[in-house]
């Protein structure tokens, strides 16, 4: 059963999205999402400053915007989390996920680097993944100038952002820039939609299975690539040598079983994993942490795990 307080959140969420005209495309949805997220944003944690960076991306010759959240008055160097926001690869920004990133910075007194990666369908795969990798390498290679501990940089994200974080972790495996830990929150780890959780939760809330193939095709129009590790990290030939992971899934989420399968794949390869099954919760539940005590408790649990992992 979905936790009753989640329904309170969904009432407000659905009302906010009801004003979006039917048939709106990705660009209109992006703008609407920014407004909805701003209106529902929690108070900013005290003592957390923010600034922006623009990181070069070798593959495009352009830059990607990164919003930094940093505790003020805390001596550098600090541990850091590189965070990739959710939004089905087509919407979202550091601003829509402000509550998560600023909240982790506040709870852990660490730096969070939130990446404004390029969005589909205008900028399809591999643009967002290349930008994720560029930021991970930049943060490590410029750690001293950024006031970061090069040996304590994690990567994470939620939903589509969790997909990018997992794929980047696979690609960075064995390199000097490999992350110390990975925080994957209701991640998309496999583009197939044939698991029990897809059938049990076909109509969400928040994620509808029938629309997934459209979203997946916008992210990567070349369907022959959909089940390769850079898009479906669960399909990697090996998950050995990856850093410890916290994987949070939600009981009432179509993506639940692929998150569990990824945790099991990592564990089978000898990777330490903490799996939070999110009983009573839904995809995107961190948006409900101001409404729902279990959602807030899960958020604090993952932050505490990350704090320990980067000690």
KOLSELO-518324 format. One record per residue (C-alpha): residue in one letter; chain; x, y, z; residue number from 0. Coordinates in steps of 0.2 Angstrom, whole numbers, plus 5000, padded with zeros to 4 digits. Layout:
N
{pt 'A'; 'A'; {X; Y; Z}; NUM};
...
***
This chain:
311
{pt 'X'; 'A'; {5000; 5000; 5000}; 0};
{pt 'X'; 'A'; {5006; 5017; 4996}; 1};
{pt 'X'; 'A'; {5010; 5027; 5011}; 2};
{pt 'X'; 'A'; {4995; 5039; 5015}; 3};
{pt 'X'; 'A'; {5006; 5055; 5016}; 4};
{pt 'X'; 'A'; {5012; 5051; 4998}; 5};
{pt 'X'; 'A'; {4994; 5054; 4992}; 6};
{pt 'X'; 'A'; {4994; 5071; 5000}; 7};
{pt 'X'; 'A'; {5010; 5075; 4990}; 8};
{pt 'X'; 'A'; {5002; 5068; 4974}; 9};
{pt 'X'; 'A'; {4986; 5079; 4976}; 10};
{pt 'X'; 'A'; {4997; 5095; 4976}; 11};
{pt 'X'; 'A'; {5009; 5088; 4962}; 12};
{pt 'X'; 'A'; {4994; 5083; 4951}; 13};
{pt 'X'; 'A'; {4986; 5100; 4953}; 14};
{pt 'X'; 'A'; {5002; 5109; 4948}; 15};
{pt 'X'; 'A'; {5004; 5098; 4932}; 16};
{pt 'X'; 'A'; {4985; 5100; 4928}; 17};
{pt 'X'; 'A'; {4988; 5117; 4921}; 18};
{pt 'X'; 'A'; {5000; 5111; 4907}; 19};
{pt 'X'; 'A'; {4991; 5111; 4891}; 20};
{pt 'X'; 'A'; {4987; 5093; 4884}; 21};
{pt 'X'; 'A'; {4999; 5087; 4871}; 22};
{pt 'X'; 'A'; {5013; 5099; 4877}; 23};
{pt 'X'; 'A'; {5030; 5094; 4870}; 24};
{pt 'X'; 'A'; {5047; 5092; 4879}; 25};
{pt 'X'; 'A'; {5051; 5111; 4879}; 26};
{pt 'X'; 'A'; {5034; 5116; 4886}; 27};
{pt 'X'; 'A'; {5036; 5102; 4899}; 28};
{pt 'X'; 'A'; {5053; 5108; 4904}; 29};
{pt 'X'; 'A'; {5047; 5126; 4907}; 30};
{pt 'X'; 'A'; {5032; 5120; 4917}; 31};
{pt 'X'; 'A'; {5043; 5108; 4928}; 32};
{pt 'X'; 'A'; {5054; 5123; 4932}; 33};
{pt 'X'; 'A'; {5039; 5132; 4939}; 34};
{pt 'X'; 'A'; {5032; 5118; 4948}; 35};
{pt 'X'; 'A'; {5048; 5114; 4957}; 36};
{pt 'X'; 'A'; {5051; 5132; 4961}; 37};
{pt 'X'; 'A'; {5034; 5133; 4969}; 38};
{pt 'X'; 'A'; {5036; 5117; 4979}; 39};
{pt 'X'; 'A'; {5055; 5120; 4984}; 40};
{pt 'X'; 'A'; {5059; 5118; 5003}; 41};
{pt 'X'; 'A'; {5068; 5131; 5012}; 42};
{pt 'X'; 'A'; {5087; 5132; 5008}; 43};
{pt 'X'; 'A'; {5098; 5124; 5021}; 44};
{pt 'X'; 'A'; {5107; 5138; 5031}; 45};
{pt 'X'; 'A'; {5125; 5140; 5028}; 46};
{pt 'X'; 'A'; {5125; 5132; 5011}; 47};
{pt 'X'; 'A'; {5132; 5144; 4997}; 48};
{pt 'X'; 'A'; {5130; 5141; 4979}; 49};
{pt 'X'; 'A'; {5139; 5146; 4963}; 50};
{pt 'X'; 'A'; {5141; 5140; 4945}; 51};
{pt 'X'; 'A'; {5155; 5133; 4934}; 52};
{pt 'X'; 'A'; {5156; 5130; 4916}; 53};
{pt 'X'; 'A'; {5165; 5114; 4912}; 54};
{pt 'X'; 'A'; {5173; 5110; 4895}; 55};
{pt 'X'; 'A'; {5166; 5095; 4886}; 56};
{pt 'X'; 'A'; {5180; 5088; 4874}; 57};
{pt 'X'; 'A'; {5167; 5079; 4862}; 58};
{pt 'X'; 'A'; {5157; 5095; 4858}; 59};
{pt 'X'; 'A'; {5170; 5109; 4861}; 60};
{pt 'X'; 'A'; {5156; 5117; 4872}; 61};
{pt 'X'; 'A'; {5153; 5118; 4891}; 62};
{pt 'X'; 'A'; {5141; 5111; 4903}; 63};
{pt 'X'; 'A'; {5134; 5121; 4917}; 64};
{pt 'X'; 'A'; {5137; 5114; 4935}; 65};
{pt 'X'; 'A'; {5129; 5122; 4950}; 66};
{pt 'X'; 'A'; {5140; 5120; 4966}; 67};
{pt 'X'; 'A'; {5132; 5119; 4983}; 68};
{pt 'X'; 'A'; {5146; 5121; 4997}; 69};
{pt 'X'; 'A'; {5145; 5123; 5016}; 70};
{pt 'X'; 'A'; {5151; 5140; 5021}; 71};
{pt 'X'; 'A'; {5165; 5142; 5034}; 72};
{pt 'X'; 'A'; {5170; 5123; 5033}; 73};
{pt 'X'; 'A'; {5189; 5121; 5029}; 74};
{pt 'X'; 'A'; {5193; 5114; 5012}; 75};
{pt 'X'; 'A'; {5197; 5101; 5005}; 76};
{pt 'X'; 'A'; {5180; 5093; 5006}; 77};
{pt 'X'; 'A'; {5172; 5077; 5000}; 78};
{pt 'X'; 'A'; {5160; 5079; 4985}; 79};
{pt 'X'; 'A'; {5145; 5072; 4976}; 80};
{pt 'X'; 'A'; {5143; 5074; 4957}; 81};
{pt 'X'; 'A'; {5124; 5073; 4955}; 82};
{pt 'X'; 'A'; {5114; 5070; 4939}; 83};
{pt 'X'; 'A'; {5096; 5075; 4941}; 84};
{pt 'X'; 'A'; {5081; 5065; 4935}; 85};
{pt 'X'; 'A'; {5068; 5069; 4922}; 86};
{pt 'X'; 'A'; {5067; 5055; 4909}; 87};
{pt 'X'; 'A'; {5083; 5063; 4900}; 88};
{pt 'X'; 'A'; {5072; 5076; 4893}; 89};
{pt 'X'; 'A'; {5068; 5088; 4907}; 90};
{pt 'X'; 'A'; {5075; 5094; 4924}; 91};
{pt 'X'; 'A'; {5089; 5104; 4929}; 92};
{pt 'X'; 'A'; {5100; 5108; 4945}; 93};
{pt 'X'; 'A'; {5086; 5120; 4950}; 94};
{pt 'X'; 'A'; {5072; 5107; 4949}; 95};
{pt 'X'; 'A'; {5082; 5096; 4960}; 96};
{pt 'X'; 'A'; {5088; 5109; 4972}; 97};
{pt 'X'; 'A'; {5080; 5101; 4987}; 98};
{pt 'X'; 'A'; {5090; 5085; 4985}; 99};
{pt 'X'; 'A'; {5107; 5093; 4981}; 100};
{pt 'X'; 'A'; {5106; 5107; 4994}; 101};
{pt 'X'; 'A'; {5099; 5095; 5006}; 102};
{pt 'X'; 'A'; {5114; 5083; 5005}; 103};
{pt 'X'; 'A'; {5126; 5097; 5006}; 104};
{pt 'X'; 'A'; {5118; 5103; 5022}; 105};
{pt 'X'; 'A'; {5116; 5086; 5030}; 106};
{pt 'X'; 'A'; {5134; 5080; 5026}; 107};
{pt 'X'; 'A'; {5143; 5097; 5026}; 108};
{pt 'X'; 'A'; {5151; 5092; 5009}; 109};
{pt 'X'; 'A'; {5151; 5099; 4992}; 110};
{pt 'X'; 'A'; {5138; 5094; 4979}; 111};
{pt 'X'; 'A'; {5140; 5097; 4960}; 112};
{pt 'X'; 'A'; {5124; 5097; 4951}; 113};
{pt 'X'; 'A'; {5126; 5095; 4932}; 114};
{pt 'X'; 'A'; {5114; 5103; 4920}; 115};
{pt 'X'; 'A'; {5117; 5090; 4906}; 116};
{pt 'X'; 'A'; {5110; 5092; 4889}; 117};
{pt 'X'; 'A'; {5092; 5086; 4886}; 118};
{pt 'X'; 'A'; {5084; 5075; 4873}; 119};
{pt 'X'; 'A'; {5077; 5075; 4860}; 120};
{pt 'X'; 'A'; {5086; 5090; 4854}; 121};
{pt 'X'; 'A'; {5103; 5083; 4861}; 122};
{pt 'X'; 'A'; {5101; 5064; 4862}; 123};
{pt 'X'; 'A'; {5113; 5050; 4868}; 124};
{pt 'X'; 'A'; {5128; 5051; 4870}; 125};
{pt 'X'; 'A'; {5128; 5070; 4874}; 126};
{pt 'X'; 'A'; {5122; 5069; 4892}; 127};
{pt 'X'; 'A'; {5134; 5054; 4896}; 128};
{pt 'X'; 'A'; {5149; 5063; 4888}; 129};
{pt 'X'; 'A'; {5145; 5078; 4899}; 130};
{pt 'X'; 'A'; {5143; 5068; 4915}; 131};
{pt 'X'; 'A'; {5160; 5060; 4911}; 132};
{pt 'X'; 'A'; {5168; 5077; 4908}; 133};
{pt 'X'; 'A'; {5162; 5084; 4924}; 134};
{pt 'X'; 'A'; {5168; 5068; 4934}; 135};
{pt 'X'; 'A'; {5185; 5070; 4926}; 136};
{pt 'X'; 'A'; {5186; 5089; 4928}; 137};
{pt 'X'; 'A'; {5181; 5088; 4947}; 138};
{pt 'X'; 'A'; {5195; 5075; 4950}; 139};
{pt 'X'; 'A'; {5208; 5083; 4940}; 140};
{pt 'X'; 'A'; {5205; 5101; 4947}; 141};
{pt 'X'; 'A'; {5201; 5095; 4965}; 142};
{pt 'X'; 'A'; {5214; 5106; 4973}; 143};
{pt 'X'; 'A'; {5208; 5122; 4964}; 144};
{pt 'X'; 'A'; {5190; 5117; 4968}; 145};
{pt 'X'; 'A'; {5194; 5113; 4987}; 146};
{pt 'X'; 'A'; {5189; 5095; 4985}; 147};
{pt 'X'; 'A'; {5197; 5079; 4991}; 148};
{pt 'X'; 'A'; {5202; 5070; 4975}; 149};
{pt 'X'; 'A'; {5200; 5053; 4985}; 150};
{pt 'X'; 'A'; {5183; 5057; 4991}; 151};
{pt 'X'; 'A'; {5172; 5061; 4975}; 152};
{pt 'X'; 'A'; {5156; 5051; 4973}; 153};
{pt 'X'; 'A'; {5144; 5051; 4959}; 154};
{pt 'X'; 'A'; {5125; 5049; 4960}; 155};
{pt 'X'; 'A'; {5108; 5053; 4953}; 156};
{pt 'X'; 'A'; {5090; 5049; 4953}; 157};
{pt 'X'; 'A'; {5080; 5040; 4939}; 158};
{pt 'X'; 'A'; {5087; 5045; 4922}; 159};
{pt 'X'; 'A'; {5101; 5054; 4932}; 160};
{pt 'X'; 'A'; {5104; 5037; 4941}; 161};
{pt 'X'; 'A'; {5106; 5029; 4924}; 162};
{pt 'X'; 'A'; {5119; 5042; 4919}; 163};
{pt 'X'; 'A'; {5128; 5040; 4935}; 164};
{pt 'X'; 'A'; {5129; 5021; 4934}; 165};
{pt 'X'; 'A'; {5134; 5022; 4916}; 166};
{pt 'X'; 'A'; {5148; 5034; 4920}; 167};
{pt 'X'; 'A'; {5154; 5024; 4934}; 168};
{pt 'X'; 'A'; {5156; 5009; 4923}; 169};
{pt 'X'; 'A'; {5166; 5019; 4910}; 170};
{pt 'X'; 'A'; {5177; 5027; 4923}; 171};
{pt 'X'; 'A'; {5181; 5010; 4931}; 172};
{pt 'X'; 'A'; {5200; 5007; 4933}; 173};
{pt 'X'; 'A'; {5204; 5026; 4929}; 174};
{pt 'X'; 'A'; {5212; 5039; 4941}; 175};
{pt 'X'; 'A'; {5195; 5048; 4940}; 176};
{pt 'X'; 'A'; {5184; 5033; 4946}; 177};
{pt 'X'; 'A'; {5172; 5038; 4959}; 178};
{pt 'X'; 'A'; {5174; 5033; 4977}; 179};
{pt 'X'; 'A'; {5155; 5028; 4979}; 180};
{pt 'X'; 'A'; {5139; 5028; 4969}; 181};
{pt 'X'; 'A'; {5122; 5034; 4975}; 182};
{pt 'X'; 'A'; {5108; 5028; 4964}; 183};
{pt 'X'; 'A'; {5091; 5033; 4968}; 184};
{pt 'X'; 'A'; {5077; 5023; 4959}; 185};
{pt 'X'; 'A'; {5088; 5022; 4944}; 186};
{pt 'X'; 'A'; {5085; 5016; 4926}; 187};
{pt 'X'; 'A'; {5097; 5002; 4924}; 188};
{pt 'X'; 'A'; {5089; 4993; 4909}; 189};
{pt 'X'; 'A'; {5078; 4999; 4895}; 190};
{pt 'X'; 'A'; {5068; 4983; 4895}; 191};
{pt 'X'; 'A'; {5050; 4985; 4902}; 192};
{pt 'X'; 'A'; {5046; 4966; 4905}; 193};
{pt 'X'; 'A'; {5049; 4964; 4924}; 194};
{pt 'X'; 'A'; {5035; 4961; 4937}; 195};
{pt 'X'; 'A'; {5036; 4979; 4943}; 196};
{pt 'X'; 'A'; {5032; 4986; 4926}; 197};
{pt 'X'; 'A'; {5016; 4976; 4926}; 198};
{pt 'X'; 'A'; {5012; 4979; 4944}; 199};
{pt 'X'; 'A'; {5015; 4998; 4943}; 200};
{pt 'X'; 'A'; {5011; 5001; 4924}; 201};
{pt 'X'; 'A'; {5001; 5017; 4928}; 202};
{pt 'X'; 'A'; {5013; 5024; 4940}; 203};
{pt 'X'; 'A'; {5011; 5036; 4950}; 204};
{pt 'X'; 'A'; {5023; 5048; 4941}; 205};
{pt 'X'; 'A'; {5030; 5035; 4928}; 206};
{pt 'X'; 'A'; {5018; 5027; 4916}; 207};
{pt 'X'; 'A'; {5026; 5011; 4907}; 208};
{pt 'X'; 'A'; {5016; 5014; 4891}; 209};
{pt 'X'; 'A'; {5026; 5030; 4888}; 210};
{pt 'X'; 'A'; {5043; 5023; 4891}; 211};
{pt 'X'; 'A'; {5047; 5017; 4874}; 212};
{pt 'X'; 'A'; {5044; 5035; 4867}; 213};
{pt 'X'; 'A'; {5055; 5042; 4881}; 214};
{pt 'X'; 'A'; {5069; 5029; 4877}; 215};
{pt 'X'; 'A'; {5068; 5033; 4859}; 216};
{pt 'X'; 'A'; {5070; 5052; 4862}; 217};
{pt 'X'; 'A'; {5085; 5049; 4873}; 218};
{pt 'X'; 'A'; {5093; 5037; 4860}; 219};
{pt 'X'; 'A'; {5084; 5036; 4843}; 220};
{pt 'X'; 'A'; {5096; 5021; 4838}; 221};
{pt 'X'; 'A'; {5086; 5007; 4846}; 222};
{pt 'X'; 'A'; {5101; 4995; 4842}; 223};
{pt 'X'; 'A'; {5110; 5003; 4856}; 224};
{pt 'X'; 'A'; {5097; 5002; 4870}; 225};
{pt 'X'; 'A'; {5103; 4987; 4878}; 226};
{pt 'X'; 'A'; {5122; 4991; 4877}; 227};
{pt 'X'; 'A'; {5130; 4995; 4894}; 228};
{pt 'X'; 'A'; {5132; 5014; 4891}; 229};
{pt 'X'; 'A'; {5112; 5015; 4890}; 230};
{pt 'X'; 'A'; {5107; 4999; 4900}; 231};
{pt 'X'; 'A'; {5121; 4998; 4914}; 232};
{pt 'X'; 'A'; {5114; 4981; 4920}; 233};
{pt 'X'; 'A'; {5119; 4973; 4903}; 234};
{pt 'X'; 'A'; {5138; 4976; 4906}; 235};
{pt 'X'; 'A'; {5148; 4960; 4904}; 236};
{pt 'X'; 'A'; {5155; 4963; 4922}; 237};
{pt 'X'; 'A'; {5151; 4974; 4936}; 238};
{pt 'X'; 'A'; {5167; 4969; 4946}; 239};
{pt 'X'; 'A'; {5179; 4983; 4952}; 240};
{pt 'X'; 'A'; {5165; 4996; 4954}; 241};
{pt 'X'; 'A'; {5164; 5007; 4970}; 242};
{pt 'X'; 'A'; {5152; 5003; 4984}; 243};
{pt 'X'; 'A'; {5134; 5008; 4980}; 244};
{pt 'X'; 'A'; {5118; 5014; 4989}; 245};
{pt 'X'; 'A'; {5104; 5009; 4978}; 246};
{pt 'X'; 'A'; {5086; 5016; 4983}; 247};
{pt 'X'; 'A'; {5071; 5009; 4975}; 248};
{pt 'X'; 'A'; {5053; 5011; 4978}; 249};
{pt 'X'; 'A'; {5040; 4998; 4981}; 250};
{pt 'X'; 'A'; {5027; 5006; 4969}; 251};
{pt 'X'; 'A'; {5038; 5010; 4955}; 252};
{pt 'X'; 'A'; {5039; 5002; 4938}; 253};
{pt 'X'; 'A'; {5058; 5004; 4939}; 254};
{pt 'X'; 'A'; {5059; 4994; 4956}; 255};
{pt 'X'; 'A'; {5065; 4977; 4949}; 256};
{pt 'X'; 'A'; {5078; 4984; 4938}; 257};
{pt 'X'; 'A'; {5086; 4993; 4952}; 258};
{pt 'X'; 'A'; {5085; 4978; 4963}; 259};
{pt 'X'; 'A'; {5093; 4968; 4948}; 260};
{pt 'X'; 'A'; {5107; 4981; 4948}; 261};
{pt 'X'; 'A'; {5110; 4979; 4966}; 262};
{pt 'X'; 'A'; {5111; 4960; 4964}; 263};
{pt 'X'; 'A'; {5123; 4961; 4949}; 264};
{pt 'X'; 'A'; {5135; 4972; 4959}; 265};
{pt 'X'; 'A'; {5134; 4961; 4974}; 266};
{pt 'X'; 'A'; {5137; 4945; 4964}; 267};
{pt 'X'; 'A'; {5153; 4954; 4957}; 268};
{pt 'X'; 'A'; {5159; 4957; 4975}; 269};
{pt 'X'; 'A'; {5154; 4976; 4976}; 270};
{pt 'X'; 'A'; {5147; 4981; 4993}; 271};
{pt 'X'; 'A'; {5129; 4987; 4991}; 272};
{pt 'X'; 'A'; {5116; 4994; 5003}; 273};
{pt 'X'; 'A'; {5099; 4992; 4995}; 274};
{pt 'X'; 'A'; {5084; 5002; 5002}; 275};
{pt 'X'; 'A'; {5068; 4994; 4995}; 276};
{pt 'X'; 'A'; {5057; 5010; 4999}; 277};
{pt 'X'; 'A'; {5042; 5001; 5006}; 278};
{pt 'X'; 'A'; {5026; 5011; 5003}; 279};
{pt 'X'; 'A'; {5035; 5023; 4992}; 280};
{pt 'X'; 'A'; {5034; 5028; 4974}; 281};
{pt 'X'; 'A'; {5046; 5034; 4960}; 282};
{pt 'X'; 'A'; {5051; 5051; 4963}; 283};
{pt 'X'; 'A'; {5048; 5050; 4982}; 284};
{pt 'X'; 'A'; {5061; 5062; 4987}; 285};
{pt 'X'; 'A'; {5050; 5076; 4980}; 286};
{pt 'X'; 'A'; {5038; 5071; 4994}; 287};
{pt 'X'; 'A'; {5050; 5072; 5009}; 288};
{pt 'X'; 'A'; {5042; 5087; 5016}; 289};
{pt 'X'; 'A'; {5025; 5078; 5016}; 290};
{pt 'X'; 'A'; {5030; 5060; 5021}; 291};
{pt 'X'; 'A'; {5041; 5055; 5035}; 292};
{pt 'X'; 'A'; {5047; 5039; 5028}; 293};
{pt 'X'; 'A'; {5053; 5048; 5012}; 294};
{pt 'X'; 'A'; {5062; 5060; 5023}; 295};
{pt 'X'; 'A'; {5070; 5046; 5033}; 296};
{pt 'X'; 'A'; {5076; 5037; 5017}; 297};
{pt 'X'; 'A'; {5084; 5054; 5012}; 298};
{pt 'X'; 'A'; {5093; 5055; 5028}; 299};
{pt 'X'; 'A'; {5098; 5037; 5027}; 300};
{pt 'X'; 'A'; {5106; 5039; 5010}; 301};
{pt 'X'; 'A'; {5115; 5055; 5015}; 302};
{pt 'X'; 'A'; {5122; 5046; 5031}; 303};
{pt 'X'; 'A'; {5128; 5032; 5020}; 304};
{pt 'X'; 'A'; {5137; 5044; 5008}; 305};
{pt 'X'; 'A'; {5145; 5053; 5022}; 306};
{pt 'X'; 'A'; {5152; 5037; 5029}; 307};
{pt 'X'; 'A'; {5157; 5031; 5012}; 308};
{pt 'X'; 'A'; {5167; 5047; 5009}; 309};
{pt 'X'; 'A'; {5176; 5048; 5026}; 310};
***
